[in-house]
Amino acid sequence: MKSNYRKLKRVILLRVLAVTVLTVALGYGILTFLIDGIFQDRFADLVVRVFMKLGMDYGQAAAWYGRIFQMNKEVYVIGGFLLLFLIFFYLSIGRMTRYLNEISGVLENILEDEGEPIVLPTELAPMAETLTAIRARFMRRERQAAESEQKKNELVTYLAHDLKTPLTTVTAYLTMLDEHPQMSCEERAKYTHIALEKAIRLEELISEFFEITRFNLQDIVLEKEPFDLSMLLEQLADESSGMLGEKSMTCAADVEEGLMMYGDPDKLARVFDNLLRNAAAYGTAGTEILIQARGSGGVMTIVFTNEGPQIPQKKLEMIFEKFYRIDDSRSSKTGGAGLGLAIAKQIVELHGGAITAASDSRHTRFIVSLPSGQE
């Protein structure tokens, strides 16, 4: 960056040099032609007369003139040159202050006129480039924040609407059970089961509301410790049967033994649970979800693979954004708050890792790369 301001340095150097030359030239002219020339005798006579009016004779006045002015001439000359230099330098830095004024004006309007280029003097071209990049970054973040807020508001609206359906159903069936005590056991069991299913869905929707609030208000703090990654993933696969049973899916773990790493096991368990739930939600019923894990060169690579419809590339690029959901239909079974993958990405990146997604006509894969953190 220093080399980028060479032109500005040259301008400043030339201005200082010009001020110095002008000061020397003008000062020398004043000293030679005025002080030591035209005004020399007149100034001496004037000072001597003033001293004589104060009660001195001519000899005393001339002596005092010599002590005060002639013996200290160098001091007055140097002082005069410095004064001239300061005057000229003050006048010359007006251009520098105009630079600052122009930069201030640009800063005040940096978020406006997005399409208009930032124009500054050629000496400040690097500054203009930097401010242009800053404005572009601000505008991009502003758009992302607005889009995120819009998605959140839409999601809250959808969830509020979806809350009414199971709540209405629960209320209706409980009312029916309350008003018809003579109902047969089979019918009572049927309606009770339906009301229970809708109540569970209602609980899930309310949990999504809390998830949105937590994500907006909570900073994720890692509590790192050594742990067995292999055991964590195998345990996740073993305990998944209940969650996968509804779609007759299974989960298999192909995990390298003894993968030890240093990280936050609880937060990473949440990452892997989110990936597993996502694979179950969008995988084809009756298929298998495969969890693979390998370690090499201090890096752990974990892959979740499910069979299902291909995810378009455009959606893959947005899949880790908060409040984004793959299904446009807002299915009540698969439509979550759109936070699981966003939270997973944040946790992985806090560990210094990365998470990506890939999809083809048959399989969708989520690949997590994590530094082992082991010495």
C-alpha positions as CSV (number, residue, x, y, z in Angstrom):
1,M,0.0,0.0,0.0
2,K,2.9,2.4,0.7
3,S,4.0,2.2,-2.9
4,N,0.5,3.1,-4.1
5,Y,0.9,6.6,-2.6
6,R,4.1,7.5,-4.4
7,K,2.3,10.2,-6.4
8,L,0.9,11.8,-3.3
9,K,4.4,11.7,-1.7
10,R,5.9,13.4,-4.7
11,V,3.2,16.1,-4.6
12,I,3.9,16.8,-0.9
13,L,7.7,16.7,-1.4
14,L,7.4,19.2,-4.3
15,R,5.2,21.5,-2.3
16,V,7.6,21.5,0.6
17,L,10.5,22.1,-1.8
18,A,8.6,25.0,-3.5
19,V,7.8,26.6,-0.1
20,T,11.5,26.3,0.9
21,V,12.8,27.8,-2.3
22,L,10.2,30.6,-2.2
23,T,11.0,31.4,1.4
24,V,14.8,31.6,0.7
25,A,14.3,33.6,-2.4
26,L,11.9,36.1,-0.9
27,G,13.8,36.3,2.4
28,Y,17.1,36.9,0.6
29,G,15.4,39.6,-1.5
30,I,14.0,41.4,1.5
31,L,17.3,41.1,3.4
32,T,19.4,42.3,0.5
33,F,17.3,45.0,-1.1
34,L,15.2,46.3,1.8
35,I,16.8,45.6,5.2
36,D,20.5,45.9,4.1
37,G,19.7,48.3,1.3
38,I,16.9,50.8,1.0
39,F,15.8,50.8,4.7
40,Q,19.2,50.3,6.3
41,D,20.0,54.0,7.0
42,R,16.4,55.1,7.5
43,F,15.7,52.3,10.1
44,A,18.9,53.1,12.0
45,D,18.1,56.8,12.1
46,L,14.6,56.1,13.2
47,V,15.7,53.9,16.1
48,V,18.4,56.4,17.2
49,R,15.9,59.2,17.3
50,V,13.5,57.1,19.4
51,F,16.3,56.4,21.9
52,M,17.3,60.1,22.0
53,K,13.7,61.1,22.8
54,L,14.0,58.7,25.7
55,G,16.8,60.9,27.1
56,M,19.9,59.4,25.6
57,D,22.6,61.4,23.7
58,Y,23.5,60.5,20.1
59,G,26.5,58.3,21.2
60,Q,24.4,56.3,23.7
61,A,21.6,55.9,21.2
62,A,23.9,54.6,18.5
63,A,25.5,52.2,21.0
64,W,22.2,50.8,22.0
65,Y,21.2,50.4,18.4
66,G,24.3,48.4,17.8
67,R,23.7,46.1,20.8
68,I,20.0,45.4,20.0
69,F,20.0,45.1,16.2
70,Q,23.5,44.8,14.7
71,M,24.8,42.3,17.2
72,N,21.7,40.1,16.9
73,K,21.1,40.4,13.2
74,E,21.5,36.7,12.6
75,V,18.7,36.0,15.1
76,Y,16.3,38.4,13.4
77,V,17.2,37.0,10.0
78,I,16.6,33.4,11.0
79,G,13.4,34.4,12.8
80,G,12.2,36.2,9.7
81,F,13.0,33.2,7.4
82,L,11.1,30.9,9.8
83,L,8.1,33.2,9.8
84,L,8.1,33.4,6.0
85,F,8.4,29.6,5.8
86,L,5.4,29.1,8.1
87,I,3.3,31.6,6.2
88,F,4.0,30.0,2.9
89,F,3.7,26.4,4.3
90,Y,0.3,27.3,5.8
91,L,-0.9,28.6,2.4
92,S,0.4,25.5,0.6
93,I,-1.3,23.0,2.9
94,G,-4.7,24.3,1.7
95,R,-4.6,21.5,-1.0
96,M,-4.0,18.9,1.7
97,T,-7.0,20.1,3.6
98,R,-9.0,19.9,0.4
99,Y,-8.0,16.3,0.2
100,L,-9.4,15.7,3.6
101,N,-12.6,17.6,2.8
102,E,-13.1,15.5,-0.4
103,I,-12.5,12.3,1.6
104,S,-15.0,13.4,4.3
105,G,-17.6,14.1,1.6
106,V,-17.1,10.7,0.1
107,L,-17.4,9.0,3.5
108,E,-20.6,10.8,4.2
109,N,-22.2,9.5,1.0
110,I,-20.4,6.1,0.9
111,L,-23.7,4.1,1.2
112,E,-25.4,6.2,-1.4
113,D,-25.2,6.2,-5.2
114,E,-24.1,2.6,-5.3
115,G,-23.6,2.7,-9.1
116,E,-21.7,5.9,-9.1
117,P,-17.9,5.6,-9.0
118,I,-16.0,7.3,-6.1
119,V,-14.0,10.2,-7.6
120,L,-10.9,11.6,-5.8
121,P,-7.8,13.4,-7.1
122,T,-5.4,11.2,-8.9
123,E,-3.0,11.4,-6.0
124,L,-5.6,9.6,-3.9
125,A,-6.5,6.9,-6.4
126,P,-5.6,4.1,-3.9
127,M,-7.9,5.7,-1.3
128,A,-10.7,5.8,-3.9
129,E,-10.2,2.1,-4.7
130,T,-10.3,1.2,-1.0
131,L,-13.4,3.3,-0.3
132,T,-15.1,1.7,-3.4
133,A,-14.4,-1.8,-2.0
134,I,-15.6,-0.8,1.5
135,R,-18.8,0.6,0.0
136,A,-19.4,-2.5,-2.0
137,R,-18.9,-4.6,1.1
138,F,-21.3,-2.5,3.1
139,M,-23.9,-2.7,0.4
140,R,-23.5,-6.4,0.1
141,R,-23.9,-6.9,3.9
142,E,-26.8,-4.6,3.9
143,R,-28.5,-6.6,1.2
144,Q,-27.7,-9.8,3.0
145,A,-29.1,-8.5,6.2
146,A,-32.3,-7.3,4.5
147,E,-32.7,-10.6,2.7
148,S,-32.1,-12.5,6.0
149,E,-34.6,-10.3,7.8
150,Q,-37.2,-10.8,5.0
151,K,-36.7,-14.6,5.1
152,K,-37.1,-14.6,8.9
153,N,-40.2,-12.5,8.7
154,E,-41.7,-14.7,6.0
155,L,-40.8,-17.8,8.1
156,V,-42.4,-16.4,11.2
157,T,-45.5,-15.6,9.2
158,Y,-45.5,-19.2,7.8
159,L,-45.0,-20.7,11.2
160,A,-47.7,-18.6,12.8
161,H,-50.1,-19.7,10.0
162,D,-49.0,-23.3,10.4
163,L,-49.6,-23.2,14.1
164,K,-53.3,-22.7,13.6
165,T,-53.8,-26.0,11.7
166,P,-52.6,-28.4,14.4
167,L,-54.0,-26.2,17.2
168,T,-57.4,-26.2,15.5
169,T,-57.2,-30.0,15.0
170,V,-56.2,-30.7,18.6
171,T,-59.0,-28.4,19.9
172,A,-61.6,-30.1,17.7
173,Y,-60.7,-33.6,18.6
174,L,-60.4,-32.9,22.3
175,T,-63.8,-31.1,22.2
176,M,-65.2,-34.2,20.5
177,L,-63.8,-36.5,23.1
178,D,-65.1,-34.2,25.9
179,E,-68.6,-33.9,24.5
180,H,-69.0,-37.6,23.6
181,P,-68.1,-39.7,26.7
182,Q,-70.0,-42.7,25.3
183,M,-67.7,-42.9,22.3
184,S,-66.3,-46.4,21.6
185,C,-62.8,-47.3,22.7
186,E,-61.6,-47.7,19.1
187,E,-62.8,-44.2,18.1
188,R,-61.5,-42.7,21.3
189,A,-58.1,-44.2,20.7
190,K,-58.1,-43.1,17.1
191,Y,-59.0,-39.4,17.9
192,T,-56.6,-39.4,20.8
193,H,-53.7,-40.5,18.6
194,I,-54.5,-37.9,16.0
195,A,-54.7,-35.2,18.6
196,L,-51.3,-36.4,20.0
197,E,-49.7,-36.2,16.6
198,K,-50.9,-32.7,16.0
199,A,-49.8,-31.7,19.5
200,I,-46.3,-33.0,18.8
201,R,-46.2,-31.0,15.5
202,L,-47.4,-28.0,17.4
203,E,-44.5,-28.5,19.9
204,E,-42.1,-28.7,16.9
205,L,-43.3,-25.4,15.5
206,I,-43.0,-23.7,18.8
207,S,-39.5,-25.0,19.2
208,E,-38.7,-23.5,15.8
209,F,-39.8,-20.1,17.1
210,F,-37.4,-20.5,20.0
211,E,-34.6,-21.6,17.7
212,I,-35.0,-18.4,15.7
213,T,-34.7,-16.3,18.8
214,R,-31.7,-18.2,20.1
215,F,-29.9,-17.9,16.8
216,N,-30.4,-14.1,16.7
217,L,-29.5,-13.4,20.4
218,Q,-26.8,-16.0,21.2
219,D,-23.2,-16.1,20.3
220,I,-21.9,-19.6,20.1
221,V,-19.0,-20.2,22.5
222,L,-16.9,-23.3,22.2
223,E,-15.8,-25.4,25.2
224,K,-13.1,-27.5,23.8
225,E,-11.7,-30.8,25.1
226,P,-10.2,-34.0,23.7
227,F,-12.8,-36.5,22.6
228,D,-13.3,-39.6,20.5
229,L,-14.9,-38.6,17.2
230,S,-15.3,-42.2,16.0
231,M,-17.3,-43.1,19.1
232,L,-19.5,-39.9,18.7
233,L,-20.4,-40.7,15.1
234,E,-21.0,-44.4,15.8
235,Q,-23.3,-43.5,18.7
236,L,-25.2,-41.1,16.5
237,A,-25.8,-43.8,14.0
238,D,-26.9,-46.3,16.6
239,E,-29.4,-43.9,18.2
240,S,-30.9,-42.8,14.9
241,S,-33.4,-45.7,14.4
242,G,-36.2,-44.0,16.2
243,M,-35.9,-40.8,14.2
244,L,-35.5,-42.8,10.9
245,G,-38.2,-45.4,11.6
246,E,-41.1,-43.2,10.3
247,K,-39.6,-43.3,6.8
248,S,-38.3,-46.8,7.1
249,M,-34.8,-45.5,6.7
250,T,-31.6,-46.9,8.2
251,C,-28.2,-45.4,9.1
252,A,-24.8,-47.0,8.7
253,A,-21.4,-45.8,10.0
254,D,-18.2,-46.4,8.1
255,V,-15.9,-44.7,10.5
256,E,-12.1,-45.1,10.9
257,E,-11.4,-46.3,14.4
258,G,-9.6,-44.1,17.0
259,L,-10.2,-40.7,15.5
260,M,-9.3,-38.4,18.4
261,M,-9.7,-34.6,18.1
262,Y,-9.7,-31.5,20.3
263,G,-13.0,-29.5,20.0
264,D,-16.4,-29.0,21.5
265,P,-18.1,-32.5,21.4
266,D,-21.5,-31.1,22.3
267,K,-21.5,-28.5,19.6
268,L,-20.2,-30.9,17.0
269,A,-22.7,-33.5,18.1
270,R,-25.3,-30.8,17.2
271,V,-23.7,-30.3,13.8
272,F,-23.8,-34.0,13.0
273,D,-27.4,-34.4,14.4
274,N,-28.5,-31.5,12.1
275,L,-26.9,-33.2,9.1
276,L,-28.5,-36.5,9.9
277,R,-31.9,-34.9,10.4
278,N,-31.5,-33.0,7.1
279,A,-30.5,-36.2,5.3
280,A,-33.6,-38.0,6.8
281,A,-36.0,-35.1,6.0
282,Y,-35.0,-34.9,2.3
283,G,-33.9,-38.5,1.7
284,T,-36.0,-41.1,-0.1
285,A,-38.1,-43.4,2.2
286,G,-36.6,-46.9,2.6
287,T,-33.1,-45.9,1.8
288,E,-29.9,-45.8,3.8
289,I,-27.9,-42.8,5.2
290,L,-24.2,-43.4,5.3
291,I,-21.8,-41.7,7.7
292,Q,-18.2,-41.9,6.8
293,A,-15.2,-40.5,8.6
294,R,-11.4,-40.5,7.9
295,G,-8.4,-38.7,9.3
296,S,-5.3,-37.7,7.4
297,G,-2.7,-35.0,7.9
298,G,-4.3,-33.6,11.0
299,V,-7.7,-33.1,9.2
300,M,-10.9,-35.1,9.9
301,T,-13.2,-35.5,7.0
302,I,-16.8,-36.5,7.8
303,V,-19.3,-37.2,5.0
304,F,-23.1,-37.7,5.3
305,T,-24.6,-39.3,2.2
306,N,-28.3,-39.8,1.5
307,E,-30.3,-41.0,-1.5
308,G,-32.9,-38.5,-2.8
309,P,-33.8,-36.0,-5.5
310,Q,-30.9,-33.9,-6.8
311,I,-30.6,-30.4,-5.2
312,P,-30.0,-27.7,-7.9
313,Q,-26.7,-26.0,-7.8
314,K,-28.3,-22.6,-7.1
315,K,-29.9,-24.0,-4.0
316,L,-26.7,-25.7,-2.9
317,E,-25.0,-22.3,-2.9
318,M,-27.7,-20.9,-0.5
319,I,-28.3,-24.0,1.6
320,F,-26.1,-22.8,4.5
321,E,-27.8,-19.4,4.8
322,K,-29.9,-18.9,7.8
323,F,-33.7,-19.1,7.4
324,Y,-33.2,-20.8,4.0
325,R,-35.1,-24.0,3.3
326,I,-34.7,-26.3,0.4
327,D,-38.4,-27.1,0.0
328,D,-40.3,-24.2,-1.5
329,S,-43.7,-25.8,-0.6
330,R,-43.1,-25.3,3.2
331,S,-44.1,-28.9,3.8
332,S,-45.2,-29.3,7.4
333,K,-43.1,-32.4,7.7
334,T,-39.8,-31.2,6.3
335,G,-40.1,-27.4,6.5
336,G,-38.1,-26.3,9.5
337,A,-36.8,-22.9,10.6
338,G,-34.0,-23.1,8.1
339,L,-31.4,-22.7,10.9
340,G,-30.0,-26.2,11.2
341,L,-27.4,-26.0,8.4
342,A,-26.6,-22.3,9.2
343,I,-25.8,-23.2,12.8
344,A,-23.8,-26.2,11.7
345,K,-21.7,-24.1,9.4
346,Q,-21.1,-21.5,12.2
347,I,-20.0,-24.2,14.6
348,V,-17.7,-25.9,12.0
349,E,-16.1,-22.6,11.1
350,L,-15.5,-21.7,14.7
351,H,-13.5,-24.9,14.9
352,G,-11.4,-23.7,12.0
353,G,-13.1,-26.1,9.6
354,A,-15.3,-26.0,6.5
355,I,-18.6,-27.6,5.4
356,T,-19.8,-28.0,1.8
357,A,-22.6,-29.8,-0.1
358,A,-22.7,-31.7,-3.3
359,S,-25.6,-33.4,-5.1
360,D,-26.2,-35.5,-8.2
361,S,-29.1,-37.4,-9.7
362,R,-29.0,-40.0,-6.9
363,H,-27.1,-38.8,-3.9
364,T,-26.6,-35.7,-1.8
365,R,-23.5,-35.4,0.3
366,F,-22.5,-33.0,3.1
367,I,-18.7,-32.9,3.7
368,V,-17.3,-31.6,6.9
369,S,-13.5,-30.9,7.3
370,L,-12.2,-30.3,10.7
371,P,-8.7,-29.8,12.1
372,S,-8.0,-32.5,14.7
373,G,-6.4,-30.0,17.0
374,Q,-4.1,-32.7,18.3
375,E,-0.4,-32.0,18.8
